Amino acid sequence: MTPGLEAAYAEPHRRYHTRRHIEHCLEMLDAVPDLTDRERRLLTWAIWWHDAVYDPRASDNEALSAELACRELPALGAAPDETEEVARLIRLTAGHSVDAGDRLGAILVSIDLAVLGAAPADYDAYARAVREEYAHLPDAAWRAGRSAVLQRFLEAPVIYPDPRIRAAREAAARANLARELSSLR
């Protein structure tokens, strides 16, 4: 990790999007079988940089995180095609939508969303932390915005595009999302 990333993930407004989130994502990546060394390296970089820029008031965090990765990865030995692929993967985390056949994108998006399928107590801690990150919003605006996000996930054919992670977490994620959505109404 670069000093800039260390500082970014320690920003005081972060409650969920911290280094602990990154470490959890990396732990999940360690459990993914059948990756080449290059694929694992690309996903590792994408995980490290995907939330490097995080301002709950902004809508371009992923784009800015991708740009930051493009600036910093060459100094770590990334080739231009690797840098562009990492940036592409990071941008996927904006909408968590992946084209069919995009294996690396499916893995990254699924890992990023893993918390949705966590045990209820862990999910609730995540939901509270995200609310703290959005403390600038009044309750009515928070409830409306958060409800819309949760509803979009629930209406999606699948939450986890990676089949292995889907099998392990999809049912729990849908139960957690429905429970939180009910609590917001």
N, C-alpha and C positions, 0 to 999 in steps of 0.2 A: 504494500500500500504506500502511496506517496504521502508526503506531509500534507498536501492540499486535501487529499481524500480524508485523511485522519481528522483534519480540522472541520471539513464539511459534515462528516457524520457525527461530530460532537457539537454542532450548532445548538444553542440553547432552546430553540423553538421546536426541535425534533423530540418526539416522544416514541413513535413507532419506527420511523424511517431513520434509524440509527445504525451504528456499526453492528449491533446485535442482530438486526434484520439481515444484514449482509452475511454475517457469520452463519446464521441459520440457512440462508440460501446456499452458501458454500458447502455446508454439511449435507444438504440435500443433493447437490451436484456430485459430491463424493460417492453417493449411493447409486448414481446413474450408471448402468452397465453399457458396455459396447460403444464407448466413445473413443475416437482416435485422440492422440496427444494434441493435435491441432484443434479439434473440436472442443476438447476440454479447456484448452488455453483460451479460445475465443469466448466460451461461456463464462469462464472465470473472470476475464476482463469485463465482459458485459455485466456480470453481477456486481463487480466492484464499482463500476461507473454508473449503473442504471438509475440510482437515486442521488448521485453526487450533487446535483442541483435540486433543492427541494424548498420551494416557497409555496405554502398552502394558498396564497393569494394569487398565484400565477397559473397560467394554463400551458406554459411552454417548458416545463421542467425537464421533460424527457428529451426534447430537442436540444436544450442547453446542455444537458448531461452528455448527449451524444457528441456535441461540438467539443466539450471539454475532453472527452475521451480521444477524439481526433487530434487534439493538440498535445495530449500527454503521452499517448501510447507509443509514438515513434521513439521517444527517449527510452522506452522500456524494451525496444527491439522489435516492435510490431512492424510488419511489412505494410505497405499501403493497402493491399487487398484485405489484410486482417483488420486494419483500422476501420475500413469502410464496413466490413461485415459486423464488427462490434457496434458501430454506430447504428446500423440497420436493426440489429437485435435490440438495442436500447430503445430505439423509437417504437418498437412493437409494444413496449410496456405502457405506452400512453393509452392505448385502447384495449390492450390484451386480446387482440384479434390476430389470428395467424392463418395464412393461406394453407390449403391442403398440401401436404408434402414438405412443409417447412419444419423439418425435425428439430433443428436447433432453436428455432423460434418457439416451437411448441414446448420444448423443455424449459427454456427461459421463462416464458409466460406462466407456465404451470408452477414452476418453483417460486416465482414472485408472488403468486396467489395462494401458495400453500397454506398460509395462516387461515384462510377462509374455511378450510377443512380440519382445523385443529380441534382439540377437545374443547367443549363449551367454555370452560373457565379460561383457557388460553385465548379463545376467540373473543370472549368478553373483555379481557385485558387489552387485546389489540383494538377493539372498538372504542374503548375508553381512551386509549392513547391517541387514536386518530381524532377523536373529538377534541382532545386537548390541543392537538396541532391546529385545529380549526376553531380555537377559542375566540377568534375575532368575529365569528358569525353568531348572530343572535339565534336562540333556540329554534324559532320558527324557520328561519332560513336553513339552518343545519338539518333539521328534520326533513324538510322538503328536498334538499339536495342529496342528502344521504339516502333517503328513501328511493329517489330516482336511480341512484347508482346501484343499490341493492336489487331493485326491480329489474334493471337491465341484466344483471348477472343471473337472476332467477329465470328470466325469459330466454336466455341463451340456450341453444340446444345442448351445449356442454360448457362447463366452466373451465375445465382443464383440457387443453388440446393434446397434451401428452397422454397416451392411453394408460401407461403404467401409473402415473400420478392420478389420473381420473379414476381408475379402479380403486385406488387406496383412499381417495379423499372426496370424490364428487358428492356422495350421499350426505356425508357430514357437513360439507360446505353448504349444500342446499338447506339442510336443517338449521344451521347457524344463521344463514342469511334470512330465512323466513322468520326465525325467532327474533332477530334484531329488527326486521321490518315491522313486525307486529308490535314491538315495544316502542317504535317511533310514531305509531298511529294513535 
